Amino acid sequence: MFTGDLVDARRYEEEVSLTLMKRLVAIAPTYFVTGNHEWSSGQFAALEVKLRDAGVQVLRNEAMQLTRAAASIRLLGIDDPLGSYDEGNTVASAITSAAPGNAFTLLLSHRPEWFSVYVNLGVDVVFSGHAHGGQVRIPFVGGLIAPNQGWLPAYTAGAHQNEATTMIVSRGLGNSVISQRVFNRPEIVVVTLRR
């Protein structure tokens, strides 16, 4: 599951990113949703074609069923709003239209700051990113600053629980505006789902 910002809009270098995605596809099915940097780059249309050609399943405000033996999970993926729709209720409508019924749902959404929307819609598990771990992490406090959350943001890394919804926020692998991470190692998150 890859929740956007595969590229940096300011230093667009897609080859390294595509190499990563091809290697991930060789290991397991790979699912992708856009982040704000894909849209800001102005090159997402071409990148999307290359991702699909590499075998990546790009989810654009849509759902698919994942089945193993007799169990199934509804996987939803929504575009980052920078490219496709305005913030607010339209996020809710994108999720609702993609996930009718009450199947167990996994949501890929770039923005963790909408956690309350995901909770209100009854999503079971959310995978998110966008915050880059808060860029600089203060020991025993957490991330210092994150896009769309400001100073001392609530959602920069780890698991967050509210009612029946769990959101997993990845610190990710790269940097963006600030070229250094402080007390903020890059990460790949591994999650095991159990009944």
C-alpha positions in Angstrom: 0.0 0.0 0.0 1.5 3.3 -1.0 -0.3 6.5 0.1 1.1 9.1 -2.2 4.0 11.5 -2.5 6.0 8.9 -4.5 7.7 11.9 -6.2 8.7 15.4 -5.0 7.1 18.1 -7.0 10.1 20.5 -6.5 12.7 17.9 -7.5 10.8 15.6 -9.8 12.8 12.4 -10.3 10.5 9.6 -11.2 13.0 6.9 -12.2 14.1 6.1 -8.6 10.4 6.0 -7.6 9.4 3.7 -10.5 12.3 1.4 -9.7 11.0 1.1 -6.1 7.4 0.4 -7.3 8.6 -2.3 -9.8 10.5 -4.0 -7.0 7.5 -3.9 -4.7 5.3 -5.3 -7.4 7.7 -8.2 -7.7 7.2 -9.0 -4.0 3.4 -8.5 -3.6 0.3 -6.8 -5.1 1.0 -3.1 -4.8 -1.8 -0.4 -4.4 -1.3 3.3 -4.8 -3.2 6.5 -4.2 -2.1 10.0 -5.1 -0.6 12.5 -2.7 -0.4 16.3 -3.1 3.1 16.1 -4.7 1.8 14.0 -7.7 -0.7 16.7 -8.5 1.7 19.6 -7.8 4.2 18.1 -10.2 1.8 18.5 -13.1 3.1 15.2 -14.4 0.7 12.7 -12.8 -1.1 11.7 -16.0 2.2 10.3 -17.5 3.3 8.9 -14.1 0.0 7.0 -13.7 0.5 5.3 -17.1 4.0 4.2 -16.0 2.7 2.9 -12.7 0.0 0.9 -14.3 2.4 -0.5 -16.9 4.7 -1.6 -14.0 1.8 -3.5 -12.5 0.8 -1.1 -9.7 -2.9 -0.9 -9.0 -3.7 2.8 -8.9 -6.9 3.5 -7.1 -8.7 6.7 -8.0 -11.8 7.2 -5.8 -12.7 3.6 -6.2 -13.0 0.3 -4.4 -12.0 -3.3 -5.0 -12.5 -6.6 -3.2 -9.5 -8.5 -1.8 -10.4 -12.2 -1.2 -8.4 -14.9 0.5 -10.1 -18.3 1.1 -13.6 -17.4 2.4 -12.6 -14.0 3.8 -12.8 -10.7 1.9 -11.9 -7.0 2.5 -13.0 -4.0 0.7 -10.0 -1.8 -0.3 -10.8 1.8 -1.0 -8.5 4.4 -2.5 -9.2 8.1 -2.8 -7.2 10.7 -4.7 -5.6 13.5 -2.8 -8.0 16.5 -3.0 -5.3 18.8 -4.5 -6.0 17.0 -7.8 -9.5 15.9 -7.9 -11.9 17.6 -5.5 -12.3 20.1 -2.7 -11.8 19.4 1.0 -14.6 18.7 3.3 -17.8 16.8 2.5 -16.5 15.7 -0.9 -14.0 13.4 0.9 -16.9 11.8 2.6 -18.8 11.4 -0.6 -15.8 9.8 -2.3 -15.5 7.2 0.4 -19.2 6.6 0.7 -19.7 6.1 -3.1 -16.8 3.7 -3.2 -17.9 1.6 -0.2 -21.5 0.8 0.0 -22.6 -1.6 2.7 -20.8 -2.6 5.8 -18.0 -4.8 4.6 -14.7 -4.6 6.5 -12.9 -1.7 4.8 -9.3 -0.6 4.4 -8.9 2.9 3.1 -5.8 4.4 1.4 -5.9 8.2 1.8 -3.0 10.5 1.8 -4.2 12.9 4.5 -4.3 11.8 8.1 -5.8 15.2 9.3 -9.2 13.9 8.1 -9.2 11.1 10.7 -12.6 12.3 12.2 -14.2 12.0 8.7 -12.9 8.4 8.4 -14.2 7.6 11.9 -17.6 9.1 11.1 -17.9 7.0 7.9 -17.1 3.8 9.8 -13.9 2.9 8.0 -12.1 0.0 9.8 -8.5 0.7 8.9 -6.9 3.7 7.2 -3.4 3.9 5.8 -2.1 7.4 5.4 1.0 9.5 5.1 1.5 13.2 4.1 3.0 14.3 7.5 6.5 13.0 6.9 6.7 12.1 10.5 6.5 15.7 11.5 9.9 16.1 9.8 11.6 16.9 13.1 10.6 14.7 16.0 10.9 15.8 19.6 11.6 12.9 22.0 8.6 12.0 24.1 6.5 14.7 22.3 6.3 13.6 18.6 6.4 15.5 15.3 7.2 19.2 15.3 5.2 20.4 12.2 3.1 18.8 9.4 1.3 20.0 6.3 -2.3 21.0 7.0 -1.9 20.3 10.8 0.5 23.0 11.8 2.8 22.9 14.9 2.8 19.9 17.2 0.4 17.9 14.9 -1.7 15.0 16.2 -1.1 12.6 13.4 2.5 12.2 12.1 3.3 8.6 12.7 2.1 5.3 14.2 -1.3 3.9 15.0 -4.3 6.1 16.1 -7.5 4.6 17.4 -11.0 6.3 17.6 -14.1 4.2 18.1 -13.8 1.3 15.7 -11.4 3.0 13.3 -7.6 2.5 13.4 -5.4 4.9 11.3 -1.8 3.9 10.5 0.3 7.0 9.6 3.6 6.2 7.9 6.6 8.5 8.3 7.6 7.5 4.8 10.9 7.2 3.1 11.8 10.6 1.7 11.9 14.3 2.5 10.2 17.3 1.1 10.4 21.0 2.0 13.0 20.4 4.7 15.9 18.2 3.4 16.8 16.8 6.8 15.0 14.5 9.2 15.8 14.9 12.9 15.0 11.9 15.3 12.7 10.8 12.4 14.0 7.7 10.7 12.4 6.8 7.3 10.1 3.8 7.7 8.2 1.1 5.9 5.2 0.0 8.0 4.2 -3.7 8.3 0.7 -4.4 9.5 -0.8 -7.9 10.2 -4.6 -8.1 10.1 -6.2 -10.7 12.3 -9.8 -11.7 12.7 
